[in-house]
């Protein structure tokens, strides 16, 4: 038998059964189909990437320099200080490491183990 004809006959039979009023002593059956709109799509954006700051780090003096802000950060007496220029006793050589860190305060991410690529050198 044709699939469309079978489906149509089945739907008609179901409609006939459902259209009959319930009689005393006979259970009734009702089926309702409701079409609800789909729930709204929820798009979760990834968290924004933390900005990355690039510093010049001078390991021998434990000094960071932020070239974009023109700020130096240096360790003095166990505390980190910063400013647009270094104190006179800190003299930097031309060589430095480029360090990329996730914030505007490089000393929050300071690691004493950072060394130049070929090991420690006294003239850094």
Protein Blocks (a to p, Z undefined) as FASTA:
>chain_A
ZZklmmmmmmmmmmmmmmpccdehiacddddddddddddddddddddddddddddddfkl
opacdfknopacddeehiacddfbdcfklccdfbdcddddfbfblklmgcfkbccfkopa
fkZZ
